[in-house]
Amino acid sequence: MPHQAARTRILIVDDSAIVRKMLADALRGEPDFEVVGLAPDPFVARDMILQHKPDVLTLDIEMPRMDGLTFLRKLMAHHPLPVIIVSSLTQAGSAASLDALAAGAIDVIAKPGGPQSVGQVADRLKRRIRGLRTGQPMRLTGAPPAETARPRAIPEGSALARAKGLILIGASTGGTQAIESVLTRLTSDAPPILIVQHMPAGFTAAFAARLDAVCPMRVLEAQGGEVLTRGTAYIARGDFHMLVESHGVELRAVVRDGPQVHYQRPAVDVLFHSAARLRGVPIAAALLTGMGVDGADGMVALRQAGAVTIAEAEQSCVVFGMPKEAIARGGAVHVSTLLALPQLLVECLAGRSGARAPAAPVRS
């Protein structure tokens, strides 16, 4: 008999019996899924996780005895595994949705408003769960260790102010906090920064606004057509790919529709491959914490084009998936912890780390 691939084991956590049944019925109809349990609250879920060892959790936010965000943070700290939030509180741009992503959720999906919306929610949930299967086995590390000292910011007027070129950043699970950690320690006169964070439509504007309020540089959601300027970070719009293109002496952000890449739109690979086609533009690219393989091929292309590429080190990742894949494929010039990454970006673009890529990744 041919070997049958293992089914993805799913635990549904929601205080509504109706929602639990709707989601379970939708997922149980798929031959590659197995719903191993239905939990009405986090305390029951905790016992079911130990008993059934699910591959992925769906989690509500508003629940009795313990809210979903508190449970998510505890889970990521002590028993990390992929979590998809399904809640009426996670409407596009809501504070709860951004908090969930920052806590380590891989996606947030609005709870079905009625029987007519179950199919759409279920389809998105199925796509997201299937997207977890790509790439090498990954390690979920949970929240990285707390810093013993506050990371130092790069001083204004540093070598970054004189550096030319572009900074590219790609991230997924755990990336909202990682990106904030990097941007808040760069300077207001940094070269243009283009960022792809895996997020659904409607969430990236709120994410950009949150970063804009705490970062030295201006942070905005790319609408397409912007001329890239110093001191500005551009966030890819949810459900659209972002590219960078040369128009004469100008570089512009381009926003496009198109098929998902590695189950993602926006996809890091789309941005990285577009930047690899530029000529004469110094580039430093970082691939941060995330699940799957998105960005790995693009990082290989960037390295082959002469860019300096950095993969986040396992010890600071929430999910050592995308960076691990980039390292395995030979795409990383450097492997760096999140703490060391801002200074490394400065050195890369200022030319002090050398333009030639070493044969093996250099660990910082």
C-alpha positions as CSV (number, residue, x, y, z in Angstrom):
1,M,0.0,0.0,0.0
2,P,1.3,3.5,-0.7
3,H,2.4,5.5,2.2
4,Q,-0.2,7.9,3.5
5,A,1.0,11.3,4.7
6,A,0.3,12.1,8.4
7,R,-2.8,14.2,8.9
8,T,-2.5,17.6,10.6
9,R,-3.9,17.3,14.1
10,I,-6.1,20.3,15.1
11,L,-7.4,21.4,18.5
12,I,-10.3,23.9,18.4
13,V,-10.6,26.2,21.5
14,D,-13.7,28.4,21.8
15,D,-16.3,28.9,24.5
16,S,-19.1,28.8,21.9
17,A,-20.4,25.3,21.2
18,I,-21.9,26.5,18.0
19,V,-18.6,27.9,16.7
20,R,-16.7,24.8,17.8
21,K,-19.1,22.6,15.8
22,M,-19.1,24.8,12.7
23,L,-15.3,24.9,12.6
24,A,-15.0,21.2,13.4
25,D,-17.5,20.2,10.7
26,A,-15.7,22.3,8.1
27,L,-12.2,20.8,9.0
28,R,-13.3,17.2,9.4
29,G,-14.4,17.0,5.8
30,E,-10.8,17.3,4.7
31,P,-8.8,14.0,4.3
32,D,-5.5,15.7,5.4
33,F,-7.0,17.1,8.7
34,E,-7.8,15.4,12.0
35,V,-9.7,17.4,14.6
36,V,-8.4,15.8,17.8
37,G,-10.4,17.8,20.3
38,L,-12.8,20.7,21.1
39,A,-12.1,22.7,24.2
40,P,-14.5,25.3,25.8
41,D,-11.7,27.2,27.6
42,P,-7.9,27.4,28.1
43,F,-7.9,25.1,31.1
44,V,-9.5,22.2,29.2
45,A,-7.3,23.1,26.2
46,R,-4.2,22.7,28.3
47,D,-5.1,19.2,29.3
48,M,-6.1,18.3,25.7
49,I,-2.7,19.6,24.4
50,L,-0.8,17.3,26.7
51,Q,-3.2,14.4,25.9
52,H,-3.6,14.7,22.1
53,K,-0.4,16.6,21.1
54,P,-2.1,18.7,18.3
55,D,0.0,20.2,15.4
56,V,-2.0,23.5,15.4
57,L,-4.6,25.3,17.6
58,T,-7.5,27.6,16.7
59,L,-8.1,30.0,19.6
60,D,-10.8,32.4,20.6
61,I,-9.9,35.5,22.6
62,E,-13.0,36.1,24.8
63,M,-13.4,33.1,27.0
64,P,-14.3,32.4,30.6
65,R,-11.7,31.8,33.3
66,M,-8.8,32.9,31.1
67,D,-8.8,35.1,28.0
68,G,-7.2,33.9,24.8
69,L,-4.3,36.4,24.7
70,T,-3.2,35.5,28.2
71,F,-3.3,31.8,27.3
72,L,-1.5,32.4,24.0
73,R,1.4,34.2,25.9
74,K,1.6,31.3,28.4
75,L,1.5,28.8,25.6
76,M,4.3,30.4,23.6
77,A,6.5,30.7,26.7
78,H,6.1,27.1,27.9
79,H,4.7,24.9,25.1
80,P,4.9,26.8,21.8
81,L,3.0,25.6,18.8
82,P,1.2,27.2,15.8
83,V,-1.9,29.1,16.9
84,I,-4.5,30.7,14.7
85,I,-6.8,33.2,16.4
86,V,-10.5,32.9,15.4
87,S,-12.4,35.7,17.2
88,S,-15.0,38.4,16.9
89,L,-12.5,40.8,18.5
90,T,-9.9,40.4,15.7
91,Q,-11.5,42.7,13.1
92,A,-9.0,44.3,10.7
93,G,-6.8,46.8,12.4
94,S,-8.0,46.1,15.9
95,A,-5.7,46.3,18.9
96,A,-6.5,42.8,19.8
97,S,-5.4,41.5,16.4
98,L,-2.0,43.2,16.6
99,D,-1.6,42.0,20.2
100,A,-2.3,38.5,19.1
101,L,0.3,38.6,16.3
102,A,2.8,40.2,18.6
103,A,2.2,37.4,21.1
104,G,3.1,34.8,18.5
105,A,-0.2,33.9,16.6
106,I,0.5,33.0,13.0
107,D,-2.8,34.5,11.8
108,V,-6.0,36.2,13.0
109,I,-9.3,35.4,11.4
110,A,-12.7,37.0,12.2
111,K,-15.1,34.6,13.7
112,P,-18.0,33.6,11.4
113,G,-20.9,36.1,11.7
114,G,-23.4,33.4,10.7
115,P,-23.9,30.3,8.6
116,Q,-23.3,32.3,5.4
117,S,-19.8,33.3,6.4
118,V,-18.6,29.9,7.6
119,G,-17.4,28.8,4.2
120,Q,-15.2,31.8,3.7
121,V,-13.7,31.6,7.2
122,A,-13.1,27.8,6.8
123,D,-11.4,28.2,3.4
124,R,-8.9,30.7,4.9
125,L,-8.3,28.5,7.9
126,K,-7.6,25.5,5.7
127,R,-5.2,27.4,3.5
128,R,-3.3,28.7,6.6
129,I,-3.1,25.3,8.2
130,R,-1.8,23.7,4.9
131,G,0.8,26.5,4.6
132,L,2.4,25.2,7.8
133,R,3.6,22.1,6.0
134,T,6.2,23.7,3.7
135,G,9.9,23.7,4.2
136,Q,12.2,22.0,6.7
137,P,11.1,21.0,10.2
138,M,11.1,24.2,12.2
139,R,11.6,24.9,15.9
140,L,9.2,27.0,17.8
141,T,11.3,28.6,20.5
142,G,8.6,30.6,22.2
143,A,9.4,34.1,23.5
144,P,13.1,34.8,23.3
145,P,15.0,35.4,26.6
146,A,14.5,38.8,28.1
147,E,17.3,41.2,27.4
148,T,19.5,41.8,30.5
149,A,20.1,45.4,29.4
150,R,18.2,47.7,27.1
151,P,19.6,47.5,23.6
152,R,21.4,50.6,22.5
153,A,20.0,52.6,19.7
154,I,22.3,53.6,16.8
155,P,23.1,57.3,17.4
156,E,21.8,59.9,15.0
157,G,24.5,61.1,12.5
158,S,26.2,57.7,12.5
159,A,27.6,55.9,9.5
160,L,24.0,55.0,8.6
161,A,23.3,58.6,7.7
162,R,26.0,58.4,5.0
163,A,25.1,54.9,3.8
164,K,23.5,54.6,0.4
165,G,21.1,51.9,-0.7
166,L,18.2,49.9,0.7
167,I,17.3,47.9,3.8
168,L,14.9,45.0,3.3
169,I,13.2,43.1,6.1
170,G,11.0,40.0,5.9
171,A,9.2,38.3,8.8
172,S,6.3,36.2,9.8
173,T,5.3,34.6,13.1
174,G,6.8,36.8,15.9
175,G,7.8,39.4,13.4
176,T,5.8,42.3,14.7
177,Q,7.9,42.6,17.8
178,A,11.1,41.7,16.0
179,I,10.6,44.5,13.4
180,E,9.8,47.0,16.1
181,S,13.0,46.0,18.0
182,V,15.1,46.7,14.9
183,L,13.4,49.9,13.7
184,T,13.3,51.6,17.1
185,R,17.1,51.2,17.3
186,L,17.9,52.6,13.8
187,T,18.0,56.3,13.0
188,S,15.6,58.9,11.5
189,D,18.1,59.4,8.6
190,A,18.4,55.7,7.7
191,P,18.2,54.7,4.0
192,P,14.8,53.6,2.8
193,I,13.5,50.4,4.5
194,L,11.0,48.0,2.8
195,I,9.3,45.5,5.0
196,V,7.1,42.5,4.4
197,Q,5.4,41.1,7.5
198,H,2.9,38.4,6.8
199,M,-0.5,40.0,7.7
200,P,-4.0,39.8,6.4
201,A,-5.7,42.7,4.6
202,G,-6.7,45.6,6.9
203,F,-4.1,44.9,9.5
204,T,-1.0,46.5,8.0
205,A,-2.2,50.1,8.2
206,A,-2.7,49.7,11.9
207,F,0.7,48.0,12.2
208,A,2.4,50.8,10.3
209,A,0.7,53.4,12.5
210,R,1.8,51.7,15.7
211,L,5.4,51.6,14.4
212,D,5.2,55.2,13.3
213,A,4.4,56.3,16.8
214,V,7.4,54.6,18.4
215,C,10.2,54.6,15.7
216,P,12.6,57.4,14.8
217,M,11.8,57.2,11.1
218,R,8.5,57.7,9.4
219,V,6.6,54.4,8.9
220,L,3.8,54.0,6.4
221,E,1.8,51.4,4.6
222,A,2.9,51.4,0.9
223,Q,0.1,52.4,-1.5
224,G,2.2,51.9,-4.6
225,G,4.1,54.5,-6.6
226,E,6.0,56.1,-3.7
227,V,9.5,57.4,-4.5
228,L,11.7,55.8,-1.8
229,T,13.2,58.4,0.5
230,R,15.6,58.3,3.4
231,G,14.1,58.2,6.9
232,T,11.1,56.2,5.8
233,A,10.0,52.6,6.2
234,Y,7.4,51.1,3.9
235,I,5.2,48.3,5.1
236,A,3.7,46.0,2.4
237,R,-0.1,46.1,2.4
238,G,-2.0,43.0,3.5
239,D,-3.2,40.9,0.6
240,F,-0.9,42.7,-1.9
241,H,2.7,42.0,-3.0
242,M,5.2,44.8,-2.7
243,L,8.1,45.2,-5.1
244,V,10.9,47.7,-5.6
245,E,11.6,49.0,-9.1
246,S,14.0,51.5,-10.7
247,H,12.5,54.4,-12.6
248,G,15.5,56.4,-14.0
249,V,17.4,57.6,-10.9
250,E,14.5,56.9,-8.6
251,L,13.5,53.8,-6.7
252,R,9.8,53.3,-6.2
253,A,7.6,51.0,-4.2
254,V,5.2,49.0,-6.4
255,V,2.0,47.3,-5.1
256,R,0.6,44.5,-7.1
257,D,-2.1,41.8,-6.9
258,G,-1.2,38.3,-8.0
259,P,-1.2,34.7,-6.8
260,Q,-0.1,33.8,-3.3
261,V,3.6,32.8,-3.0
262,H,4.2,30.1,-0.3
263,Y,0.6,30.6,0.7
264,Q,1.4,34.3,1.4
265,R,0.4,37.7,0.0
266,P,2.4,39.8,0.6
267,A,5.3,37.4,0.2
268,V,8.9,38.2,1.2
269,D,10.2,36.3,-1.9
270,V,8.4,38.7,-4.2
271,L,10.1,41.7,-2.6
272,F,13.6,40.1,-2.4
273,H,13.5,38.9,-6.0
274,S,12.5,42.3,-7.2
275,A,15.4,43.9,-5.3
276,A,17.8,41.3,-6.7
277,R,17.1,42.6,-10.2
278,L,18.3,46.2,-9.3
279,R,21.7,47.2,-10.5
280,G,24.2,49.4,-8.7
281,V,22.1,49.7,-5.5
282,P,23.7,48.6,-2.2
283,I,21.3,46.3,-0.3
284,A,21.3,44.8,3.2
285,A,18.4,42.3,3.7
286,A,17.3,40.6,6.9
287,L,15.1,37.6,7.2
288,L,13.6,37.4,10.7
289,T,11.5,34.9,12.7
290,G,8.8,33.1,10.8
291,M,7.1,29.9,9.9
292,G,7.7,28.2,6.5
293,V,10.1,29.0,3.6
294,D,9.1,32.4,2.3
295,G,12.1,34.6,1.7
296,A,14.7,31.8,1.5
297,D,14.9,31.7,-2.3
298,G,14.8,35.4,-2.5
299,M,17.7,35.7,-0.1
300,V,19.7,33.3,-2.3
301,A,19.0,35.5,-5.3
302,L,20.0,38.6,-3.3
303,R,23.3,37.1,-2.2
304,Q,24.1,36.0,-5.7
305,A,23.4,39.6,-6.9
306,G,25.9,40.9,-4.3
307,A,23.7,42.0,-1.5
308,V,24.6,41.5,2.1
309,T,22.1,39.1,3.6
310,I,21.3,38.4,7.3
311,A,19.3,35.6,8.8
312,E,18.1,35.9,12.4
313,A,19.8,33.4,14.7
314,E,17.8,30.6,16.3
315,Q,18.3,31.8,19.9
316,S,16.3,35.0,19.3
317,C,13.6,33.7,16.9
318,V,10.1,32.9,18.1
319,V,9.9,30.5,15.2
320,F,13.2,29.3,13.6
321,G,11.6,28.5,10.2
322,M,12.2,31.0,7.4
323,P,15.8,32.0,8.6
324,K,16.7,28.3,9.0
325,E,15.6,27.6,5.4
326,A,17.6,30.6,4.1
327,I,20.7,29.4,5.9
328,A,20.2,25.8,4.7
329,R,20.0,27.1,1.1
330,G,23.1,29.2,1.3
331,G,21.4,32.5,1.2
332,A,22.7,34.0,4.4
333,V,26.0,36.0,4.5
334,H,25.5,36.6,8.2
335,V,23.6,34.9,11.0
336,S,22.8,37.4,13.7
337,T,20.7,37.7,16.9
338,L,18.1,40.3,17.0
339,L,20.1,42.3,19.5
340,A,23.1,42.6,17.2
341,L,21.2,43.1,14.0
342,P,20.7,46.9,13.9
343,Q,24.5,47.5,14.3
344,L,25.2,44.8,11.7
345,L,22.9,46.6,9.2
346,V,24.8,49.8,9.7
347,E,28.1,48.1,9.2
348,C,26.9,46.3,6.1
349,L,25.6,49.4,4.3
350,A,28.6,51.5,5.5
351,G,30.9,48.9,3.9
352,R,32.8,47.9,7.0
353,S,31.7,44.3,6.9
354,G,33.0,43.8,3.3
355,A,31.0,43.4,0.1
356,R,32.2,40.0,-0.7
357,A,30.1,37.2,0.7
358,P,32.0,34.6,2.7
359,A,31.7,30.9,1.8
360,A,29.8,30.2,5.0
361,P,27.5,32.4,7.2
362,V,29.3,34.6,9.7
363,R,27.6,34.5,13.1
364,S,27.2,37.7,15.1
